[in-house]
Amino acid sequence: MSNQLRECINKLKREKDVKELLPDYLEQSMQLHDGYARIKMMMEYFLFYEVITEDINPYIASAQEIVEQLNDVVGEIYSGDIGQGRREQLAEEILAMRGEVMERMQVLTGYVDCFVVYEYILNRIQYRYEQRENVPEDAAFAQEVMNFIFGSKDTVTVNDNLRMVLGQLPMRMTRSHYFDLIKDCISVYKGSEIEALEGFLYMFRTSAMLYKHPAQGKFFTEFEQVLQELREADYENMDEKLYTVYAEKVRTSASKLNDLSDLYMQIGQIINEMYTLVVAMPYCRDVEQIASADEVVQGIHALFTESDCPIWDRESLATEEQKRDWLEEQLPTVEGVQEHLYDSVNIAEAALDELLGGRKEDIAEAGLTEAFERLRQISLLNSTSVFAELHSEASKGMVTAEIAAQETEKLVAELKNLFQGRSRMFRRAIMACTVEKLPTFFQSAQEVADYMMNALNSCDDEAEKYASKQLILEWIR
């Protein structure tokens, strides 16, 4: 497949028979995505069954309705041929299901951001009561951290290291300097698309606890009560007993949020594969499918729904344990196939970006605009982002100086209102959790070293300084 695909792509690059080759490229790409999705579906659906039946994730009940709907769609996809009308309807149903899962994930992410702030505060209190070990004195510590930050020649790695350290150092920045950094950061977006600035502002507001998802009062409301207690706590004067209580609340909530996020991430991955299979279906009617992958999915579906499956009679499988063991034995049969398909899919996706960028008119004249849009969507589903946004919207324009000034004024006002009447520890936690989200604002390594030493020297709370050092050292060593 890959050689045939390469030949097709090379001809397209040479602008040879473009209109005739576009359908060929589309069909081959859809077939590759279909095969790759079938293998991933095999793996993910099997693991999902294990998670549910072995009580690995204790929060499956929160998604029971979605799981039942998911299993219904899986059964329909693997039942045989689906007519075009039903296929289109099924694709929309899958996208609606995906939207609901995404909404729940956004709510969970919002809660996670809130608990990160309170975890930051409690970490700085921890060593008022717990024993401290020896850590390097300030100058030696700063030198070790500098070696870590700039130990790579890769700029992206250096910036990631720097942001991590900034988020854990004692926060001793004045509010005026903090607001100036925000202003400088937003000004960088002048001349960029408005969507890019909106993405940054959304990320910043969630990290600063300024954004509340509309569905937060609908899903996972048990976390709201815990957050209310954390909001009202007096961290400046907290004794050991109260610290222990609140630290446990944060730890327990973080564990629950992690389990819930894992659950909905798994569901999201399976939904993505289902959408790919439905979209690619018309291009794969005469293509031999990956039999073992399909059999595993059909077998797992039968176990989920407690229904019959031809495999059981064929293999003389009676008990649930026998059935699951046999299905697990099929997983290694696709070894090597997945890697080959992955390489071919990458080749197809690289060409897709070029075609969508430079061949829109040819695609439209060939009547393939909608088909290529679907191909673009399933290509996005194959990315590292399980919840990638599929629908591309027309640009809202560019960020002007006026827009940048308005957004800066609005964000700073929100932060000032958030800080009003709140404790110093809370303000510092918000600043620390958001400064690490800003683009690097240092001009040299010396400025980084000076900032670090100033943060350490200005911190007269030995428990806080120790906690900062300890957290950073755990990361870099």
Salt bridges, closest charged atoms under 4 A:
GLU7 OE2 - LYS11 NZ 3.54
GLU15 OE2 - ARG359 NH2 3.42
ASP34 OD2 - ARG38 NE 2.81
GLU54 OE2 - ARG324 NH2 3.01
GLU76 OE2 - ARG86 NE 2.62
ASP81 OD1 - ARG285 NH1 2.36
GLU88 OE2 - ARG87 NH2 3.56
GLU88 OE1 - ARG374 NH2 3.23
GLU92 OE2 - ARG374 NH2 3.93
GLU93 OE2 - ARG86 NH1 2.93
GLU100 OE2 - ARG104 NH2 2.94
ASP138 OD2 - LYS465 NZ 3.09
ASP138 OD1 - LYS469 NZ 2.74
GLU144 OE2 - ARG477 NE 2.84
ASP160 OD1 - ARG163 NH2 3.24
GLU198 OE1 - LYS396 NZ 3.09
GLU224 OE2 - ARG231 NH2 2.90
GLU229 OE1 - LYS249 NZ 3.34
GLU236 OE1 - ARG424 NH2 3.76
GLU248 OE2 - ARG251 NH2 2.64
GLU273 OE2 - LYS40 NZ 3.42
ASP294 OD1 - ARG38 NH1 3.05
GLU295 OE2 - ARG314 NH1 2.85
GLU315 OE2 - ARG314 NE 3.05
GLU349 OE2 - HIS33 NE2 3.86
ASP362 OD2 - ARG359 NH1 2.92
GLU365 OE1 - LYS19 NZ 2.40
GLU373 OE2 - ARG376 NH2 2.66
GLU414 OE1 - ARG205 NE 2.81
GLU436 OE2 - LYS437 NZ 3.68
GLU464 OE1 - ARG172 NH2 2.72
